[in-house]
């Protein structure tokens, strides 16, 4: 059986590089509030509009709010009009404006979540 002589610090001695600086280099390309640097090209769509802005009108905004409102039940696997009709049959009183928009045929019939989940 062998014996351990000395202490562990001596056995696992670390050597530090005197040429290496412990300071982190400055970040020159950081996009911060008030920064003069431009937005990175990855966030700009080919049309020139930032991807963070959706392009939809007031009627689509109302329909998206209807999709997000869980008071009318789940919206997966059905069209917006089917969901509206189901909510009406259940006595949940969905907005009549939503029905008019959906029956006009000028709006998207699929819910906000269609194809995303």
C-alpha positions as CSV (number, residue, x, y, z in Angstrom):
1,X,0.0,0.0,0.0
2,X,1.4,3.4,-1.0
3,X,1.2,6.5,1.1
4,X,0.4,9.9,-0.1
5,X,3.1,12.3,0.9
6,X,2.7,16.1,0.8
7,X,-0.5,17.9,0.2
8,X,-2.8,17.8,-2.8
9,X,-2.0,21.4,-3.9
10,X,1.5,20.3,-4.6
11,X,0.3,17.3,-6.6
12,X,-2.2,19.2,-8.8
13,X,-0.1,22.3,-9.2
14,X,-1.4,24.8,-11.8
15,X,0.8,27.1,-13.8
16,X,-0.7,30.3,-15.0
17,X,0.3,31.9,-18.2
18,X,1.7,35.4,-17.4
19,X,1.1,36.6,-21.0
20,X,-2.6,35.9,-20.9
21,X,-4.9,38.7,-19.8
22,X,-7.9,37.8,-17.6
23,X,-9.9,40.8,-18.9
24,X,-12.6,40.1,-21.5
25,X,-12.3,41.9,-24.8
26,X,-14.8,44.6,-25.5
27,X,-17.8,43.8,-27.7
28,X,-17.8,46.3,-30.5
29,X,-20.8,45.0,-32.6
30,X,-23.3,44.8,-29.8
31,X,-26.7,46.3,-30.6
32,X,-27.8,48.2,-27.5
33,X,-30.3,50.9,-26.7
34,X,-29.0,54.1,-28.2
35,X,-26.4,52.4,-30.3
36,X,-25.4,53.8,-33.7
37,X,-24.8,50.3,-35.1
38,X,-27.3,49.1,-37.7
39,X,-29.7,46.2,-37.2
40,X,-28.1,42.9,-38.3
41,X,-29.2,41.8,-41.8
42,X,-30.6,38.5,-40.5
43,X,-33.5,40.4,-38.9
44,X,-34.5,42.3,-42.1
45,X,-36.8,40.7,-44.6
46,X,-36.2,40.9,-48.3
47,X,-38.9,43.6,-48.6
48,X,-36.9,45.8,-46.3
49,X,-39.3,45.6,-43.3
50,X,-38.1,44.1,-40.1
51,X,-39.4,40.6,-39.5
52,X,-40.6,41.6,-36.1
53,X,-43.4,43.6,-37.6
54,X,-46.4,41.6,-38.9
55,X,-48.3,43.0,-41.9
56,X,-52.0,42.6,-41.3
57,X,-55.0,44.9,-41.1
58,X,-57.6,45.6,-38.5
59,X,-59.8,42.7,-39.4
60,X,-57.0,40.2,-39.1
61,X,-56.1,41.8,-35.7
62,X,-59.7,41.1,-34.5
63,X,-59.5,37.5,-35.8
64,X,-56.2,36.9,-34.1
65,X,-57.7,38.2,-30.8
66,X,-60.6,35.8,-31.3
67,X,-58.0,33.0,-31.8
68,X,-56.2,33.9,-28.6
69,X,-59.4,34.1,-26.5
70,X,-59.8,30.8,-24.8
71,X,-63.3,31.7,-23.6
72,X,-64.6,30.3,-26.9
73,X,-62.8,27.0,-26.6
74,X,-59.8,25.5,-28.4
75,X,-59.1,26.4,-32.0
76,X,-56.8,23.6,-33.1
77,X,-58.0,21.3,-35.9
78,X,-60.9,23.6,-37.1
79,X,-61.5,26.7,-39.1
80,X,-62.3,30.0,-37.4
81,X,-65.9,29.8,-38.6
82,X,-66.4,26.3,-37.2
83,X,-65.1,27.5,-33.9
84,X,-67.3,30.5,-34.0
85,X,-70.4,28.3,-34.7
86,X,-69.5,25.9,-32.0
87,X,-69.1,28.8,-29.5
88,X,-72.5,30.1,-30.6
89,X,-74.2,26.7,-30.1
90,X,-72.6,26.4,-26.6
91,X,-74.0,29.8,-25.6
92,X,-70.6,31.5,-25.3
93,X,-71.8,34.6,-27.3
94,X,-68.9,35.1,-29.7
95,X,-68.7,38.6,-31.4
96,X,-71.1,39.0,-34.3
97,X,-68.4,41.0,-36.1
98,X,-66.2,37.9,-36.3
99,X,-69.0,36.0,-38.0
100,X,-69.5,38.8,-40.6
101,X,-65.7,38.9,-41.3
102,X,-65.5,35.1,-41.7
103,X,-68.6,34.9,-44.0
104,X,-67.3,37.8,-46.2
105,X,-64.6,35.5,-47.6
106,X,-62.0,38.3,-47.6
107,X,-60.1,37.0,-44.5
108,X,-58.0,33.9,-43.7
109,X,-60.3,31.1,-42.5
110,X,-57.6,29.1,-40.7
111,X,-56.7,30.1,-37.1
112,X,-53.5,31.8,-36.0
113,X,-52.2,28.4,-34.7
114,X,-52.8,26.4,-37.9
115,X,-49.5,24.7,-39.0
116,X,-47.6,26.1,-36.0
117,X,-48.4,23.5,-33.4
